[in-house]
């Protein structure tokens, strides 16, 4: 999704893809500008708990914390693919 023209991602989806643990303080290392809590209704997800969204820079921070070999390959190259909406 985009917020003010910038891409944002559902943090739980990113965490799962990157193989990161599900502990509660996972997003504590992200700056406030890199994360925001969003109501499910505003995302057309129905009822339930609010979801964390993370910015593109927040996503890169999570990638750096991942132990998955695919994430480390980007770190070794020193570059990551750019989200198509930002290209």
Backbone bond lengths (Angstrom), bond angles and torsions (degrees), N, CA, C in turn:
res aa  C-N    CA-C-N  psi(-1)  N-CA   C-N-CA  omega(-1)  CA-C   N-CA-C  phi
1 X - - - 1.441 - - 1.515 108.91 -
2 X 1.306 116.19 160.99 1.462 119.43 177.48 1.520 109.38 -117.30
3 X 1.312 114.68 143.03 1.461 122.91 175.10 1.518 105.96 -129.60
4 X 1.306 116.22 122.19 1.465 121.97 -176.81 1.527 111.64 51.89
5 X 1.326 116.18 38.28 1.455 121.61 177.17 1.512 115.57 81.14
6 X 1.332 118.66 0.05 1.470 122.10 -178.39 1.529 109.72 -109.80
7 X 1.340 117.39 145.15 1.464 119.78 179.16 1.531 111.90 -73.13
8 X 1.323 115.74 139.05 1.465 123.39 174.23 1.516 107.56 -130.29
9 X 1.314 116.12 151.31 1.452 122.04 -173.14 1.528 109.72 -129.15
10 X 1.339 116.85 148.41 1.464 120.90 175.00 1.524 106.80 -71.59
11 X 1.311 115.20 118.08 1.466 121.07 -172.14 1.522 112.42 -60.63
12 X 1.326 118.47 -39.59 1.468 120.70 -178.74 1.523 110.80 -63.31
13 X 1.322 117.86 -37.56 1.465 120.73 177.78 1.519 110.52 -64.66
14 X 1.324 116.67 -44.15 1.468 121.20 178.96 1.521 110.19 -62.87
15 X 1.313 116.33 -44.41 1.468 121.91 -179.96 1.524 109.98 -59.18
16 X 1.340 117.27 -44.60 1.460 120.75 -178.45 1.531 111.33 -65.79
17 X 1.321 117.29 -44.14 1.469 121.17 -179.79 1.521 110.64 -63.56
18 X 1.324 116.93 -36.83 1.464 121.36 -177.87 1.521 113.09 -83.94
19 X 1.346 117.09 -5.23 1.462 120.23 178.02 1.513 113.76 71.37
20 X 1.329 116.85 28.12 1.463 120.83 179.40 1.519 109.83 -86.03
21 X 1.319 116.74 155.32 1.462 121.20 -177.47 1.519 111.31 -70.80
22 X 1.298 115.60 165.44 1.462 122.22 -175.21 1.527 112.43 -100.95
23 X 1.309 119.10 24.21 1.460 119.60 -177.86 1.523 110.81 -72.37
24 X 1.322 116.38 154.63 1.458 122.10 -170.88 1.519 116.75 -63.35
25 X 1.320 120.14 -29.61 1.455 121.49 -174.87 1.513 114.15 -93.96
26 X 1.297 116.12 19.06 1.456 120.43 -174.52 1.519 114.25 -57.54
27 X 1.324 117.08 -34.44 1.457 120.53 -175.50 1.529 112.30 -96.13
28 X 1.330 117.62 4.57 1.462 121.19 -178.33 1.530 112.35 -61.77
29 X 1.325 118.22 -30.27 1.467 121.18 -177.81 1.530 112.53 -79.92
30 X 1.333 116.84 -8.05 1.470 119.55 177.10 1.521 109.87 -83.89
31 X 1.318 116.71 144.12 1.462 121.41 174.87 1.519 109.46 -65.84
32 X 1.325 116.59 154.91 1.459 120.44 178.87 1.529 112.04 -57.87
33 X 1.316 117.08 -31.83 1.463 121.27 179.76 1.530 111.93 -73.82
34 X 1.340 117.42 -12.07 1.458 121.46 -178.22 1.517 113.24 -100.26
35 X 1.318 118.10 -0.68 1.466 121.29 -179.17 1.516 109.29 -146.19
36 X 1.321 114.72 149.71 1.457 119.12 173.49 1.516 109.18 -155.90
37 X 1.312 114.92 145.22 1.449 122.37 178.42 1.518 107.64 -88.62
38 X 1.311 116.60 130.16 1.465 120.77 -174.14 1.526 108.86 -129.74
39 X 1.319 115.87 135.05 1.456 120.45 177.63 1.515 111.55 -66.80
40 X 1.321 116.45 142.00 1.470 121.21 -178.77 1.525 111.79 -62.24
41 X 1.321 116.87 -35.01 1.463 120.05 -178.61 1.528 110.91 -63.15
42 X 1.330 117.15 -37.34 1.465 119.88 -179.78 1.520 112.19 -69.56
43 X 1.340 116.93 -16.59 1.467 122.04 176.90 1.525 111.57 -101.88
44 X 1.332 115.93 7.54 1.471 122.04 -177.34 1.526 112.04 59.32
45 X 1.328 116.32 37.54 1.456 121.72 179.37 1.526 112.33 -103.36
46 X 1.316 117.13 6.25 1.462 119.93 -179.65 1.511 112.03 81.24
47 X 1.310 114.87 -160.07 1.465 120.81 -177.93 1.512 111.23 -82.89
48 X 1.317 114.48 162.87 1.455 120.07 177.47 1.513 111.05 134.16
49 X 1.301 114.49 -171.05 1.460 121.07 -178.33 1.521 110.74 -69.33
50 X 1.309 114.71 152.01 1.467 120.80 175.49 1.523 109.11 -65.35
51 X 1.299 116.30 157.01 1.460 121.12 -179.96 1.530 109.90 -117.74
52 X 1.321 115.10 148.29 1.455 120.91 174.97 1.518 108.85 -83.87
53 X 1.307 116.38 135.87 1.451 123.28 171.42 1.517 107.50 -112.59
54 X 1.330 116.59 146.59 1.459 120.41 176.85 1.526 109.31 -127.54
55 X 1.307 114.68 146.87 1.463 121.57 179.20 1.524 109.72 -76.55
56 X 1.315 115.16 174.26 1.463 119.78 178.74 1.527 110.92 -61.49
57 X 1.331 117.89 -42.04 1.468 119.43 178.90 1.527 110.71 -66.67
58 X 1.329 117.19 -34.67 1.464 120.75 175.00 1.517 111.71 -64.50
59 X 1.332 115.65 -38.17 1.464 120.24 177.02 1.522 110.18 -61.22
60 X 1.326 117.56 -44.11 1.459 120.11 179.54 1.525 111.35 -62.75
61 X 1.316 117.74 -36.16 1.470 120.29 176.46 1.522 110.60 -63.40
62 X 1.342 116.71 -40.71 1.464 119.47 177.63 1.525 110.88 -66.04
63 X 1.328 117.40 -38.55 1.466 120.80 177.72 1.524 109.72 -58.86
64 X 1.311 117.08 -42.03 1.467 121.11 -179.35 1.527 111.96 -64.61
65 X 1.320 117.71 -25.47 1.466 121.63 -179.98 1.527 112.23 -86.42
66 X 1.311 117.17 -11.93 1.459 121.51 -176.03 1.518 110.83 -74.91
67 X 1.341 115.24 146.16 1.459 120.98 175.10 1.523 112.19 -97.90
68 X 1.328 117.54 0.98 1.465 120.32 -179.22 1.530 109.74 -67.89
69 X 1.304 115.75 141.07 1.461 120.09 -177.79 1.527 111.94 -62.44
70 X 1.339 117.40 -33.49 1.459 120.14 179.15 1.523 111.13 -64.36
71 X 1.326 117.82 -36.60 1.460 121.61 178.47 1.525 110.24 -69.53
72 X 1.319 116.70 -40.18 1.467 120.37 179.78 1.510 112.11 -66.86
73 X 1.322 118.49 -29.48 1.463 120.93 178.51 1.521 110.25 -61.89
74 X 1.320 118.04 -39.49 1.457 121.25 177.32 1.505 111.61 -65.67
75 X 1.319 116.20 -38.00 1.466 120.29 178.90 1.526 110.50 -65.32
76 X 1.326 116.59 -40.63 1.456 120.26 -179.42 1.522 111.40 -67.10
77 X 1.331 117.32 -34.97 1.463 119.89 178.22 1.521 111.14 -77.08
78 X 1.330 116.34 -22.62 1.456 119.51 -179.20 1.508 113.36 80.45
79 X 1.332 116.46 14.76 1.457 119.16 178.70 1.513 109.17 -149.01
80 X 1.297 115.85 157.58 1.453 123.23 179.00 1.513 108.06 -131.13
81 X 1.312 116.66 152.97 1.469 117.95 177.26 1.527 110.28 -64.43
82 X 1.297 115.22 142.59 1.457 120.74 179.65 1.515 108.19 -87.84
83 X 1.309 115.99 137.88 1.470 120.71 177.44 1.524 107.88 -59.50
84 X 1.347 118.42 135.21 1.468 120.75 -175.47 1.520 114.53 -54.91
85 X 1.326 117.34 -31.86 1.464 119.53 -178.48 1.521 112.40 -71.51
86 X 1.340 117.43 -18.23 1.471 120.23 -177.84 1.509 112.07 -100.42
87 X 1.320 116.22 -7.39 1.480 119.48 -177.27 1.511 111.04 -73.07
